[in-house]
Amino acid sequence: MSFTRDKEFIRKMFDEISPSYDRLNRILSGFQDRRWRKKAVDLLMSEVNDKPRILDLASGTGDLSIELLRLKPSEIYSADISEKMLGICRKKINYPSHKTVVADSSELPFEDNFFDVCAVSFGIRNFTDLNKSLSEILRVLKTGGRFLVTEFFRPLENNLTRRLFMFYFSNVLPFIGNKISGSSYAYDYLSDSVNNFLTVSDFCRITEDIGFTEIKIHKNFLDFVCTISCRKK
Ligand SMILES: C[S@@+](CC[C@H](N)C(=O)[O-])C[C@H]1O[C@@H](n2cnc3c(N)ncnc32)[C@H](O)[C@@H]1O
C-alpha cells in the first residue's frame, strides 16, 4: 500500500485500533510514552497563567489531556477526528470543564485567540495538511500562548543506534502492533508515517515560518522522540 495521509483513511484506522491503542503504546514504547508526555507538560508548569484554557489536539484516548490536568485548567478540550478514540478519552477523564470535540486540525471549531495552551502528542505527523493545521493552531492561540508538540521525527543521524532502532521500528513494532490490535496495516503505517515525516529541524523551520517564536527542542530519545515548545508572537 502506498503511503497516504488521507483524513478518512486515518480516521478509520484509529477508530479500528482504539480498543488496544493504550495497551500497545505502553508495550511498544517500553512504558516510556507516559514519561514523554509528562516531561512535555512539566515544561509548562511554571510558564502558564492561572487556570489556562487548553486544547489537546489529536488527543486520541486522552493520555496527554490527563497530564495537562496538572495545570488546573479553567477549560480543557480534547479534540480528534476519531469518535472512537474520543469515546475512550471521555471514559478516562472526570474533570468538570473537560470537553471532547470531533474536529479536524485544519478547520478548528474555535474562535480566534481562545486558548492559552495548545498541545499535540504523537498526532501531528498524521495531519493531512500540516501548514494549514499549524496556521489554525496559531489562530486559536492567544498572543503569547504556548504551543507544544511531542512527536516521532525522522532521525537524521545514521549511526548504529539509529539503525538498530529503525530495525525495531520498521520490523518488530509492526509485527507486535498488528498482531495485538488485529489490524493488518495500522502499525506498518506508524513506521511509514515516521519515515515520511520531517526531521526535527525541518519541522522547527516550518513552525517559525508560520509565525511561532521562542522555538526550543527538547530531546527525549535521540533526535527521534522530541518535544518542541514555542509561543505565538
Ligand atoms: C497516534 S494518536 C495520538 C493520540 C494521543 N495524542 C496520544 O498521545 O496518545 C494520533 C491521533 O491523531 C488523530 N488525528 C489524526 N489526524 C488528525 C487531524 N487532522 N485532526 C485531528 N486529529 C487527528 C487520530 O485520530 C489519532 O487519535
The ligand as a Gaussian input file, in Angstrom:
#p B3LYP/6-31G(d) Opt

LIG

0 1
 C       -1.029000       8.352000      17.497000
 S       -2.538000       9.026000      18.035000
 C       -2.036000      10.093000      19.367000
 C       -3.087000      10.228000      20.425000
 C       -2.669000      10.934000      21.706000
 N       -2.367000      12.326000      21.489000
 C       -1.528000      10.243000      22.405000
 O       -0.570000      10.921000      22.806000
 O       -1.605000       9.036000      22.585000
 C       -2.895000      10.192000      16.754000
 C       -4.287000      10.797000      16.855000
 O       -4.370000      11.875000      15.913000
 C       -5.692000      11.920000      15.418000
 N       -5.669000      12.716000      14.177000
 C       -5.050000      12.395000      13.019000
 N       -5.214000      13.370000      12.116000
 C       -5.957000      14.330000      12.720000
 C       -6.449000      15.591000      12.307000
 N       -6.226000      16.054000      11.060000
 N       -7.149000      16.339000      13.188000
 C       -7.390000      15.880000      14.442000
 N       -6.955000      14.679000      14.890000
 C       -6.244000      13.921000      14.043000
 C       -6.040000      10.440000      15.231000
 O       -7.404000      10.212000      15.105000
 C       -5.422000       9.838000      16.500000
 O       -6.346000       9.769000      17.543000

